[in-house]
Amino acid sequence: MHAIITCNTFRGTMGLDIILYDDKGAKAGFIEIPSSLHEAIFMGGPHWSSYPYLRKIKDYYKTNIRFHQPDLHHFVGDLKQIRLFIDYRHHAALDCLIDALSQSQAIHVAGD
């Protein structure tokens, strides 16, 4: 059974879907980057462009990427760093995302 990880955040339109994988490569769960969080990261200022792993998920409609270790670790690091620059109202959603990703061995991020 796959876990669907939900965070207590406002959900508007569809966000980026993330499939989480365990250390055996099996699907372990699902989480979403809400569109409001995506906008906070990429529309809130130019800071995101300094983070190479965040740049890979900027294009909401073309995103289709897999991260395995150690790239996933670097992606989580970029998310932790960008937290300093986004509105505090998005911190809970970002923290939930970081927690879920930190427990995974690989992920697949897909947009619309």
C-alpha positions in Angstrom: 0.0 0.0 0.0 1.3 3.5 -0.9 1.0 6.3 1.6 -0.5 9.6 0.4 1.1 12.3 2.4 -1.0 15.3 3.1 -0.1 18.5 4.8 -2.5 20.9 6.3 -2.1 23.6 3.6 -4.4 25.5 1.4 -4.8 23.7 -1.9 -5.9 25.6 -4.9 -5.2 24.4 -8.4 -3.2 21.2 -9.1 0.4 21.2 -8.0 3.4 19.1 -9.0 3.0 15.5 -8.2 5.8 13.6 -6.5 6.0 9.8 -6.3 8.2 8.7 -3.4 10.4 5.5 -3.6 11.9 3.4 -0.9 15.4 1.9 -0.7 14.3 -1.1 -2.8 12.9 1.1 -5.6 9.3 0.4 -4.7 6.7 3.1 -4.6 6.4 4.3 -1.0 4.0 7.2 -1.2 2.8 10.3 -3.0 2.9 14.0 -2.1 2.2 17.2 -4.0 4.0 20.5 -4.2 0.9 22.7 -4.0 0.7 25.3 -6.8 0.7 28.1 -4.1 4.1 26.8 -2.8 5.5 26.5 -6.3 4.5 30.1 -6.9 6.0 31.3 -3.6 9.3 29.7 -4.6 9.5 30.9 -8.2 7.4 34.1 -8.3 8.6 35.5 -5.0 11.9 36.8 -6.3 15.1 35.8 -8.1 16.6 33.6 -5.4 15.5 30.3 -6.8 17.8 30.7 -9.8 20.8 30.3 -7.5 19.7 26.7 -6.7 20.5 24.2 -9.5 18.0 21.5 -8.3 15.2 24.0 -7.9 15.7 25.2 -11.4 14.8 21.7 -12.6 11.2 22.0 -11.4 10.5 25.6 -12.3 8.6 24.9 -15.5 5.3 23.7 -14.1 4.1 22.1 -17.3 7.3 20.5 -18.6 8.6 19.1 -15.3 9.3 15.4 -15.5 12.4 14.5 -13.5 13.7 11.7 -11.3 16.0 12.3 -8.4 18.0 9.5 -6.8 20.6 9.9 -4.1 22.7 12.0 -3.8 20.8 14.3 -6.1 17.7 14.0 -3.9 19.8 15.1 -0.9 20.9 18.2 -2.9 17.3 19.0 -3.9 16.2 18.8 -0.3 19.1 21.1 0.6 17.9 23.6 -2.0 14.4 23.5 -0.5 15.8 24.1 3.0 17.8 27.1 1.7 14.9 28.7 -0.3 12.8 28.6 2.9 14.7 31.7 4.0 13.3 33.7 1.1 9.7 32.7 0.9 6.7 34.1 2.8 6.3 32.5 6.2 2.7 31.4 5.3 4.3 28.7 3.0 6.7 27.4 5.6 4.4 24.6 6.9 3.8 23.2 3.4 7.5 23.4 2.6 8.5 21.7 5.9 6.1 18.9 5.3 7.5 18.4 1.8 11.1 18.4 3.1 10.2 15.9 5.8 8.6 13.5 3.2 11.5 13.9 0.7 14.1 13.4 3.5 12.6 9.9 4.2 12.7 8.8 0.6 15.5 7.2 -1.5 14.3 8.5 -4.8 11.5 10.6 -6.3 9.7 11.3 -9.5 8.4 14.8 -10.0 5.8 15.4 -12.7 3.8 18.5 -13.8 0.6 18.8 -15.8 
